[in-house]
């Protein structure tokens, strides 16, 4: 399941006006709107196509463009701008049926006021300053989640905020009709990885269904030896394979077994058109080893993944990979594993038993085999690597019973200062923001899961936009967060959602 090319997606640029100002003014509105749309489309900052649409001037035209956007599969959202005053009651029917995300661009064609030439004709044409307030009221009155971006359309910061929203819209679009499969059930007795899959499909648009492990084992067992030969060659080229796993090595058959599992899972996912999957070490009947390198490589190719039956994280990993497509850095399934409580340098070591995506690796991964100590199967093959420092975040979706919550903690990743010769897993070190105590306590107060998606290239703004599109609660822990403020926010949110 390769990631979609974001340039195949369209965001429609829709300008509002009315017939009050006459044909000459409307001609100018159209020219200006087309100029802005073309400039945004040509901007290297914008990852999708920006498509100009004719000015809407009546309730019928507005309703029609919203209907058309709903029906166009590759239209992932609308940018709305009021060049003149567009009476907002005209927008009610259209906005009532709009199913695509909307960004309200509060801009104007001219950057500066032409002090010596400005007259009433200019004022009648360039009315965004109050025209956008009119449409803003009706969207607030209708409780419509949207993003508001303020500034001149040529400004790089404005375009960057549009870029962020477009990427979030691409991730949201990818969830619509998506399918995720669980191989086996949830890890026994675990709470946070459970959730209401019916409510998730209603809210998010993706479905989650289970296949017994025997279904995928049958596909794995049908893999041909020549297919395994080809994938083993890929392993040998792409990774630093330890001697024991190389041809002739004592553990080479384990490498072939891992390749066979990867090929089988790949075929199963492709045949079912799945965008991600979960497994669990408590249900491996028929597999020789827990899928380590298979899950790592499938994530690197764009599939979502969640361990121990965690379908919410699998879906989030997939969405975040789509949002970040084309950006430097990566996104991976992650878990807070253990702490370094040195008062001078507190750190979290993030990892998992095996399944960390090599898209976040800081160098060519090492392909190794080690005992797992859990699951009761053969020693699994995995990729081992470190991760560079830099700005990053962890994100988690939690089922709160009456709603879903998207929780984000901004972090500062730290380049490893020490070797970890006896820890044979991929790993990353980070400092939670604003500090260890606040970040970790805030996560626990917020009910955050132990599984997350770790991102090197997305920001909290991407995920705030995404949560708005989904219509779910968003909670951020970052610089400036305090525990009293966060606990109040959680209390207020609880009251709001009642």
Secondary structure as UniProt FT lines:
FT   HELIX           6..8
FT   STRAND          10..16
FT   HELIX           19..21
FT   HELIX           23..42
FT   TURN            44..45
FT   STRAND          49..52
FT   HELIX           59..71
FT   TURN            73..74
FT   STRAND          75..82
FT   HELIX           88..91
FT   HELIX           92..97
FT   STRAND          101..106
FT   TURN            115..117
FT   HELIX           120..125
FT   HELIX           128..141
FT   TURN            142..143
FT   STRAND          147..150
FT   TURN            153..154
FT   HELIX           156..175
FT   TURN            176..177
FT   STRAND          179..183
FT   TURN            188..189
FT   TURN            192..193
FT   HELIX           197..204
FT   STRAND          207..211
FT   HELIX           213..221
FT   HELIX           225..238
FT   STRAND          240..241
FT   HELIX           243..245
FT   TURN            247..248
FT   TURN            250..251
FT   HELIX           252..272
FT   STRAND          276..279
FT   TURN            281..282
FT   TURN            285..286
FT   HELIX           293..300
FT   TURN            301..302
FT   STRAND          304..307
FT   TURN            308..309
FT   HELIX           311..323
FT   TURN            324..326
FT   STRAND          331..340
FT   TURN            343..344
FT   STRAND          347..351
FT   HELIX           358..360
FT   STRAND          366..370
FT   STRAND          380..384
FT   STRAND          390..399
FT   STRAND          404..414
FT   TURN            421..422
FT   STRAND          427..432
FT   HELIX           436..445
FT   TURN            446..447
FT   STRAND          451..455
FT   HELIX           460..470
FT   STRAND          473..477
FT   TURN            479..480
FT   HELIX           483..497
//
